[in-house]
Amino acid sequence: MRHYFPLASTHSPVEVDLVGCGGTGSAVAGRLVYLNQTLLALGHPGISVTVYDPDYVTDANVGRQLFYREDVGHPKATILVTRINQCTGFSWMAEPRRYPGSHDHRASLVITAVDTGKARVTIGHFLQSAGRDLVYWLDCGNSQQNGQVILGTPRAINQPERKDAIDRLPTVLDLYPEIADPKREKDSGPSCSLAEAIEQQDLYINQFVALEASQLLWFAFRRGYIDYSVSYVSLQPRNTRVLPIDPEIWKRFGYRIGPKQPKKGRR
């Protein structure tokens, strides 16, 4: 089965919100640069990215995240976006604050690289109630040596009249509702050094997750559809596996799709 991706054939730049620019988020930002440059070269209007993160660069971030010694003490989002824009000529935006705010409802694609289940629940509820019909939520998460990428749709997306078309993809909250339980949350706190940070997350797990996230987006934009929406990665043992778009597989997670939504007419 497939989910057809209408953002592949849009006539204006796709608005993207990247929430979090730490280890995984900063790696995703770099991959989005490649994606945008390639889409523009192929005649697509590309993507316009806004990066959100309230944190400042610390010594522990240097080495594992896309920051340098001179960046310490400065806002992560501002440093990252300024560097990207200077090198590429893009006009991406930085918001050194928490997401979401009261007006953060323009993006058609929201990518989250956040540390807590609580943050995911807040974002998921916001996207569900934002009132936009065309919204994709790409969540990236990882432990020390494992990670997952989940592309979901808080609402059904209009699809072509095809038997293989699935209009609603489960989000990270649909497949893993237990992350909403605060009792399961482990607060490791900020790392004081790079050595301590590596004990929590291995050096290249963030890049591994970012690669899977960007590869999924590339498939969606390039082909106009995807046939999987979840990817799992592991460093030890080294492997990658995906979950096909299949409601029968989703049932194993306790998720069942509702009745297919009727198409909305043109206004």
N, C-alpha and C positions, 0 to 999 in steps of 0.2 A: 504494500500500500504506500501511498505518497501523500505528502502535503505540498500543495503548490504555493509558491512564494511570490505574492504580488509585488513585493518591493524590487524584484528583479527587473520589472518593466515600467518603473515609475518614470515620470518626466521631470522630476525635480530631485535635488539631493535628499537622501534619506537622513532624517534627524535621528541621531544616536546619542543616548545618554550612557556614559561609562561611569558606573558608581564604584568608587574605590580604585586607587592607583598605587597600591602597595606591591607586594611580590607578583601576584597574578595580574592585577590591574595594570601595572606599568608595562608588563610583558604583552598584555592584550593591546594596549595602546600602540606599541611598536608594530604589532601585526596589522592593526587597523590602518596604519600608514601604508603598508604594502597593498592592502586591499583597496584603499581609495585610489592610489596611483594606478593600479591595474584596471579598476573599473572605469576610471576616466579615460585611460588609453583605449578601452574597448567601446567607448561611446556612451557609457552609462553616466548619468549626472553625478554619481559618486555618493559619498556620505559626509555629513557634517556632524562632528562629534563635540559634545560637551562633557568634560570630565569633572566629576564631583569627588571631593575628599576633604574633610576638615583638618586632617593631620599635617604635621610639619615633619620634615626630614630629620632623622636622628642618626647618630653614628652607627647604630645597629642596622639601619637600612642600607648603608653603603656596602656594596658587594653582592647582596642578594636581590636588591631591587635596582631599578634603572635610575639610580642617583649616584652622585659623586661627592667627594669630600667638601667641595665648595658649596654644595646645595644644603648642607646641614643648617637647620634653623629657619629654612624657608618653606612656604606652603608647597606640599607635594603637587597638587593639581596645577598651580601656577607655574612651577618650575618645569614640569613635564610638558605642558601645552605650549609654553613659550619656546622651549627647545624644538619641539616638533614644528611649530609654525615658522621659526627662523630657518630651519633646514629645508622645509618643503614649500613654503609660500602659502600654506593653508591658512584658513581663518577660523581654526577650531577655538573653542571657548573653555575657560577654566572657571569653576565655581568652588572655591575653597571653603566649603560648608557641607553640612549633612544633606542627604537626599532622603525623601522628597521634601520640597517646599510647596507652598500653596499654588505656585504657577508652573510646576514642573510636570506638564502634561502634554508637551508637544511631540515628544519622540515617538517614532514608530518602532524603534528597537531599543530596549533597555538591557544593558549588560551589567550584571552585578558580580563583583569580586569582593565580597564583604566577609567579615570574620565570624559573625554570629547568626544564629537562627532567629533571634529577635529582630535583627535588621532585615532579614529576608521576609519575615512575617509582615513587618511594617510596609515594606516595598510591595509585597504581593497584594495586600489589602488596598494600597493606594492604586495600583494598576487595575485591580478589579473594579474599583469605584470611580476611576478617572473619567469614564464616559466616552473613551475612544474605542472604536470597533477594530481598528487595525493596530494592534500592539503585540510585539513579540518580546518575550523575556528570556534572555540567555543567562543562565546562572552558572558560575564557575566556583567550584569548591574543592578543597583538598585537605588532607591530613599530612603527616610527615612524608610518606612515600606513595600515597594514592590520591586520586582525584577524580572528579566527575564534571561533565558538562551537560546541561539540560536545557534544551530550547523548548519553551512552552508558550502557549497563548492563553492569557487570562480570559479571553472571550473567543468565540468561534470566528474564524476568518472565512469570508466568502471564497468558495472554490469553484472551479469549472465543473460542468455536468459530466463527471466521470465516475465510474463505479469504484475506482481505486482511490478516490480523493477523500481525505480525512480533514475535517474543518477545524478540529480542536485538538491541540497537543497538550498533554498534561505538563504542568509546571513542577518545579522542585517541591512546592508545597503539596501538590496533588500526589506525587510519588512518595514523598517522605514527610508526611504530616507530623511525625514525631519531633521534627526539629522545632515545632512551635512550643514544645514543652520546656519551660525554663529549667526544670529539674535535671534535664539531660545536658544542659549547657555547661561546658567546661571553660572557665575564664582563666586563660593562661597569662593574661596581662601582657604589657609591652615588654619586648626583649631589651636588655640593657647592653648587649654586645652582639656582634655578628656570630660569635661562637654559640651563644645561647639561642639565637634565632635559628641556627642550623639544627639544633637539637629538636626544635619544634617542627620545622619544615626543611626537608633536604634541599640542597642547593638548586637543583634543576627541576623540581616538581612543578614550580610555578610556570616555567617555560613550557613544560610538557602539557600542562592544562591549557595554557594560552594557545599553543599550536592546535590542539584539538578544537578549541572554540572557534578559532579563525578558519580552520579547515571546513568546519560545518557551515559557517557563513559563506565561504567561498563556493562551496557546492550549491548552496541555496541561490546565490546571485548568478552564478555561471550557468547552472542548468535550469533554473526557474522552479525547481522542486527539490525536496529531500525525501529520502526513503528511510532515514533514521533520525531520531531527535535526541538521543542520549548516548553519551560516550563515557566509558570508564578507562582510566589509565593507571598503570602501576609501574614503579621503578624496580621493585623487588618482589616477585620476578618481573622482568620487563615485558609488559604486554599492553595491548589496547583492545577493547571489545566494545561493540555498539549494540544498542537495542533497536531493532527495526520498528517502524511505525506499524503497530499491530495492537488493536484493542484487546486481543486475547492475552498478549504478554502483559499489558498494563493491568489486567485483572489480578495478576499475581501480586501486584503492589497494593491491591485494594481499590484501584481506580477504575471506574466504569464511565464511559462516555454517555452523555445524555442523547436525546433524540436530535437528529440533524436539524440545524436551524434553517428556516426558510430564507431565501435570498431577499435582500432589501432592494426595493426599486430605486430608481434614480430620482433625486429630488429636483 
